[in-house]
Amino acid sequence: MDSVKSVSIGLWVNIGSRDEEDEEHGISHFLEHMFFKGTEKRSAKEIAREIDAIGGELNAFTSRETTTFYAKVLDDHLPSAVDILSDNFHYSTFEPREIEKEKQVVIEEIKMVEDDPEDLVHDLYTKDIWKGNPLGRPILGTTETISGMTRKKILRFLKRTYDPKEIVISVAGHFDLPLLMKLLEKAFEKYTAKETDLHPRIAPEMTPHFQVKKRNLEQVHLCIGTQGLPHRHPDRYALYVLNTILGGSVSSRLFQEVRERRGLAYSIYSYPSSYQDAGLFTVYAGASAKNAPKVIGLVLKEFKRIKDKGVDATELEKSKNHIKGSLMLSMESTSSRMSKLAKDELYFGRHYSLEEVVREINRVSLDQVQQLAKGLFDSKYLSLTALGKIDPSLLPQDLSL
């Protein structure tokens, strides 16, 4: 990206919370923290000072299927970014004293989610809908599993799961390619693993549910959802269009009907979640106990309307333009482009150019969107999780369309 002065580099490991055994629950995210807590040649404070001294960003995040370590720096500081990232990745010491400190940090993070009902309701909903499958568990783990973390467990998990064949290094921004390759070869060419034992991922089964979790809150937080699509599904572009029309933008049907026209909620949106072998489509809303039943009714009404009558040509065109515009704007960011490159490689094994993506979006038809809606918005898949101070009998028990 010759027009920018920054470069983003990400180390993407195809290991996430769904790859953990029961007693390891939360270890992927815990590892994300521990990789920054000191190496053989740098303390945690020195790592922080070095990245601050060059005005860079060094961070990580964990999902249900991946763990990512990344740095964003000015192009002149790319060698430093590669050095710090590779040092953390290869030579973290996982000192027992640091592990004990970080347990408390992560437990506070878990408590923070439990105190944020909008975050918590999504975890509860996913846990309910994929009951018993690792894909449904909260990424952070529990207070009990984090309290039981040890250096031995961490090293055993790394040995079992972190395989070079499961890792993608993605770089986007302003850099000299020969120099980059030289830096990466020096940092990673000796990385091997011979004793990995990565268990096959087990596809979850949907467990449609109606759950009300009592909590003394000012609002009732709602997740209403159904099955979605896995990453590689051929209808994924139609799903993006369907989501944008239903609740993925401020001009969407749900935002306009529930918030703008009726004033029943401040926050309402929809989103698809896709994984290797499964997916969810979810609508979130926060409303008063008095208005929550009305909001649920309106969401179900829109599910039925889009399923029975489809969408019109104007909606379709506006949705496509919204998706294309958002995509193009995001690609001006080196970190967003780095993420797209990595996800393409991990999910599809190849790079999709922006021209290809735009072409696929343009191909989505009215009939394709309606047929997808008919498949997803089936009464047998619909689920509801409500969190707040409300009598369950006040909510619609029948979610059929």
C-alpha positions in Angstrom: 0.0 0.0 0.0 2.3 2.7 -1.3 0.1 5.6 -0.2 0.5 4.9 3.6 3.4 5.1 6.0 2.3 2.3 8.3 2.6 -1.5 8.2 0.5 -4.1 10.1 1.8 -7.6 10.7 -0.3 -10.4 12.2 0.6 -13.9 13.4 -2.7 -15.8 13.0 -2.9 -19.2 14.7 -5.7 -21.5 13.6 -6.4 -22.4 17.2 -9.2 -21.0 19.4 -11.5 -21.7 22.3 -13.3 -24.5 20.4 -10.0 -26.5 20.3 -9.8 -26.6 24.1 -10.5 -29.7 26.3 -12.9 -29.2 29.2 -10.2 -28.6 31.8 -8.4 -26.2 29.4 -11.4 -23.9 28.9 -10.1 -20.3 28.5 -6.5 -21.3 27.9 -6.3 -19.9 24.3 -7.3 -16.4 25.6 -5.1 -16.8 28.7 -2.1 -17.6 26.4 -2.9 -14.5 24.4 -2.2 -12.5 27.7 0.8 -14.6 28.7 2.7 -14.1 25.4 3.3 -10.5 26.4 4.4 -11.2 30.0 8.2 -11.6 29.5 10.6 -13.5 27.3 14.2 -14.7 27.8 15.6 -11.3 26.9 12.7 -8.9 27.6 10.5 -8.3 30.7 6.8 -7.3 30.2 7.7 -3.7 31.0 10.5 -3.7 28.4 8.2 -5.1 25.8 5.7 -2.3 26.5 8.4 0.4 26.5 9.9 -0.8 23.2 6.7 -0.7 21.3 5.7 2.7 22.9 9.1 4.1 22.1 8.4 3.7 18.3 4.8 4.9 18.6 3.5 1.4 17.6 0.6 -0.8 18.6 1.2 -4.3 19.9 -1.8 -6.5 20.9 -3.7 -9.7 20.5 -7.2 -11.2 20.4 -8.8 -14.6 20.6 -11.8 -16.0 18.9 -13.5 -19.3 18.9 -11.3 -20.5 16.1 -8.2 -18.3 16.0 -5.7 -16.6 18.2 -4.0 -13.5 16.7 -0.9 -11.6 17.7 -0.3 -8.4 15.8 1.8 -5.2 15.6 1.1 -1.9 13.7 4.1 0.5 13.3 5.6 3.1 11.0 7.3 1.4 8.0 10.7 2.3 9.3 10.1 0.2 12.4 9.1 -3.0 10.7 12.3 -4.8 11.8 11.5 -3.9 15.4 7.9 -5.2 15.1 9.0 -8.5 13.7 11.7 -8.9 16.3 9.3 -8.2 19.2 6.5 -10.4 17.8 8.8 -13.3 17.1 10.5 -13.0 20.5 7.2 -13.1 22.3 6.0 -16.0 20.2 9.2 -18.2 20.5 10.7 -17.2 23.8 8.0 -16.3 26.3 9.0 -17.8 29.6 5.5 -18.2 31.2 6.9 -17.5 34.7 4.7 -19.0 37.4 4.7 -15.6 39.2 3.4 -13.9 36.1 0.8 -16.7 35.6 -0.6 -16.1 39.1 -0.8 -12.3 38.5 -2.5 -12.8 35.1 -5.1 -15.2 36.5 -6.4 -12.3 38.6 -6.4 -10.0 35.5 -8.4 -12.5 33.4 -10.8 -13.2 36.3 -11.4 -9.4 36.4 -12.0 -9.5 32.7 -14.6 -12.3 33.2 -16.3 -10.2 35.9 -16.3 -7.2 33.6 -18.2 -9.2 30.9 -20.7 -10.4 33.6 -21.3 -6.8 34.6 -21.9 -5.8 30.9 -25.3 -7.3 30.0 -25.0 -6.6 26.3 -21.8 -8.7 26.3 -23.1 -11.4 28.6 -26.4 -12.1 26.8 -24.5 -13.1 23.7 -22.4 -15.5 25.6 -25.5 -17.0 27.3 -27.3 -17.2 24.0 -24.4 -19.0 22.2 -24.0 -21.4 25.1 -27.7 -22.2 25.1 -27.9 -22.7 21.3 -24.8 -24.9 21.0 -25.3 -26.7 24.3 -22.4 -29.1 25.2 -20.2 -28.2 22.2 -16.9 -26.3 22.8 -18.0 -23.8 20.1 -20.7 -22.6 22.4 -18.5 -21.9 25.4 -17.4 -18.4 26.4 -14.0 -17.6 25.0 -12.7 -16.2 28.3 -13.3 -19.4 30.3 -14.7 -19.4 33.8 -13.3 -18.3 37.2 -12.8 -21.9 38.1 -10.9 -23.0 34.9 -8.7 -19.8 35.0 -7.9 -20.3 38.6 -6.6 -23.8 37.7 -4.2 -22.6 35.0 -0.6 -23.7 35.5 2.7 -23.4 33.5 2.5 -27.2 32.9 -1.0 -26.9 31.4 0.1 -24.0 29.2 3.2 -25.8 27.8 1.1 -29.0 27.2 -1.5 -27.1 25.3 1.1 -25.3 23.2 2.8 -28.6 22.4 -0.5 -30.2 21.5 -2.0 -27.5 19.3 0.5 -24.9 18.0 1.7 -26.3 14.7 3.5 -24.2 12.0 1.1 -25.7 9.5 -1.8 -24.0 11.4 -0.2 -20.5 11.3 -0.5 -17.7 8.8 1.7 -14.6 8.9 -0.1 -11.7 7.2 1.4 -8.3 6.4 -0.2 -5.2 4.8 1.0 -1.6 4.4 4.2 0.1 3.2 7.2 -2.2 3.1 10.0 -3.6 1.0 9.2 -7.2 0.2 12.7 -8.6 0.0 13.5 -7.0 3.4 10.3 -8.4 4.8 11.0 -11.9 3.6 14.5 -11.7 5.0 13.2 -10.6 8.4 10.5 -13.3 8.5 12.8 -16.1 7.4 15.3 -15.2 10.1 12.5 -15.0 12.7 10.5 -18.1 11.8 12.4 -20.5 9.5 13.6 -22.7 12.4 10.1 -23.0 13.8 9.0 -26.7 13.8 6.7 -28.9 15.8 6.7 -32.7 15.9 4.4 -33.8 18.7 1.2 -31.9 18.0 -2.1 -33.7 18.6 -4.8 -31.4 17.4 -8.2 -33.0 17.9 -10.8 -32.9 15.0 -13.4 -30.1 15.5 -16.9 -31.5 16.1 -19.7 -29.6 14.4 -22.3 -28.4 16.9 -25.9 -29.3 16.8 -28.5 -26.6 17.2 -30.6 -26.6 20.4 -33.5 -24.2 19.9 -34.4 -22.7 23.2 -36.4 -20.1 25.1 -34.4 -18.9 28.1 -35.0 -16.0 30.5 -32.1 -15.2 32.9 -33.3 -13.1 35.8 -31.0 -10.1 36.6 -31.8 -6.8 38.3 -31.2 -4.5 35.3 -32.9 -1.4 33.9 -33.3 -3.1 30.5 -34.1 -6.5 29.2 -31.3 -7.6 26.8 -32.5 -9.9 24.0 -30.8 -12.2 21.5 -33.2 -13.7 19.0 -31.6 -16.0 16.5 -31.5 -18.9 14.1 -28.9 -21.0 12.2 -26.4 -19.2 10.0 -23.9 -20.3 7.4 -20.3 -21.7 7.7 -17.4 -19.6 6.3 -17.2 -21.3 2.9 -20.9 -21.6 2.1 -21.8 -20.5 -1.4 -24.6 -18.3 -0.2 -22.4 -16.2 2.2 -22.7 -13.1 0.0 -26.5 -13.4 0.0 -26.2 -13.6 3.8 -24.3 -10.3 4.0 -27.1 -8.7 1.9 -29.8 -10.2 4.0 -28.2 -9.0 7.2 -27.7 -5.5 5.9 -31.4 -5.2 4.9 -32.7 -6.7 8.1 -30.6 -5.1 10.8 -27.0 -4.5 9.7 -27.2 -0.8 9.1 -29.0 2.4 10.3 -31.4 2.2 7.3 -32.2 -1.4 7.9 -35.8 -2.6 8.5 -35.4 -3.4 12.2 -33.5 -0.2 13.0 -36.0 2.0 11.2 -39.1 0.1 12.5 -38.1 -0.5 16.1 -36.0 2.5 16.9 -36.8 5.3 14.5 -40.5 4.7 13.9 -41.6 3.3 17.3 -38.9 4.4 19.7 -38.9 1.1 21.5 -35.1 0.6 21.7 -31.9 2.6 21.5 -29.8 -0.4 20.3 -31.0 -3.0 17.9 -28.9 -4.8 15.2 -28.4 -8.1 13.5 -25.2 -9.9 12.6 -24.1 -13.3 11.2 -21.4 -15.4 12.9 -19.6 -17.9 10.7 -17.3 -20.8 11.6 -15.6 -23.7 9.9 -18.6 -25.9 10.0 -21.5 -23.9 11.5 -23.0 -20.5 11.8 -25.6 -18.3 13.6 -27.7 -15.4 12.6 -28.6 -13.2 15.6 -30.7 -10.1 16.3 -29.8 -8.2 19.5 -32.0 -5.5 21.2 -32.1 -3.8 24.5 -35.5 -2.5 25.7 -37.5 -1.9 28.8 -39.5 -4.8 30.3 -42.6 -3.1 29.1 -41.4 -2.9 25.5 -39.4 -6.2 25.2 -42.4 -8.3 24.1 -43.3 -5.8 21.4 -39.7 -5.8 20.2 -39.6 -9.6 20.0 -42.9 -9.5 18.1 -41.6 -7.0 15.6 -38.4 -9.0 15.0 -40.4 -12.2 14.3 -42.7 -10.2 12.0 -39.7 -9.0 9.9 -38.3 -12.5 9.8 -41.7 -13.7 8.4 -42.1 -10.8 6.0 -38.7 -11.2 4.4 -39.2 -15.0 4.3 -42.7 -14.8 2.7 -42.3 -11.7 0.5 -38.6 -11.3 0.0 -37.0 -7.9 -0.6 -37.5 -5.3 -3.3 -35.0 -4.3 -6.0 -34.3 -0.9 -4.3 -33.4 -2.5 -1.0 -31.2 -5.0 -2.7 -29.3 -2.4 -4.6 -28.8 -0.1 -1.5 -27.6 -3.1 0.5 -25.1 -4.1 -2.1 -23.8 -0.5 -2.3 -23.5 -0.3 1.5 -21.5 -3.6 1.7 -19.2 -2.6 -1.2 -18.7 0.9 0.3 -17.9 -0.4 3.8 -15.5 -3.0 2.3 -13.6 -0.4 0.3 -13.3 2.0 3.1 -12.1 -0.7 5.5 -9.4 -1.7 3.1 -7.8 1.8 3.5 -6.6 0.6 6.9 -3.5 -1.6 7.0 -4.8 -3.6 9.9 -8.1 -4.3 8.2 -6.3 -5.4 5.0 -3.9 -7.5 7.0 -6.9 -9.2 8.7 -8.7 -9.9 5.4 -5.5 -11.5 3.9 -5.2 -13.8 6.9 -8.8 -14.8 7.0 -8.8 -15.5 3.2 -5.9 -17.9 3.7 -7.3 -19.6 6.8 -10.9 -20.0 5.7 -10.5 -20.5 1.9 -6.8 -21.3 1.3 -6.6 -18.5 -1.3 -6.7 -14.8 -1.7 -10.0 -13.1 -2.8 -9.3 -9.8 -4.6 -11.6 -6.8 -3.9 -12.7 -7.1 -7.6 -13.8 -10.8 -7.0 -15.7 -9.9 -3.8 -17.5 -7.0 -5.5 -18.4 -9.3 -8.4 -19.8 -11.9 -6.1 -21.9 -9.2 -4.2 -23.2 -7.9 -7.5 -24.4 -11.4 -8.4 -26.7 -11.7 -5.5 -30.3 -11.8 -6.7 -33.7 -11.1 -5.2 -34.6 -14.8 -5.4 -31.4 -15.9 -3.7 -32.0 -13.6 -0.7 -35.6 -14.9 -0.3 -34.6 -18.5 -0.6 -31.9 -18.0 2.0 -34.4 -16.3 4.3 -36.8 -19.3 3.9 -34.0 -21.7 4.9 -32.8 -19.7 7.9 -36.0 -18.3 9.3 -37.6 -21.6 10.0 -39.5 -21.9 13.2 -37.7 -25.1 14.2 -34.4 -23.2 14.5 -35.6 -20.0 16.3 -34.2 -19.3 19.8 -34.5 -16.5 22.3 -32.3 -15.6 25.3 -33.5 -12.7 27.5 -31.5 -11.2 30.3 -33.1 -8.9 32.8 -35.9 -8.2 35.2 -38.9 -9.6 33.5 -41.6 -12.2 34.1 -41.0 -15.0 31.4 -44.8 -15.3 31.0 -44.9 -11.8 29.5 -42.7 -12.8 26.6 -44.1 -14.7 23.6 -43.5 -18.4 24.3 -44.2 -19.4 20.7 -41.5 -18.3 18.3 -43.1 -19.9 15.3 -43.4 -17.8 12.1 
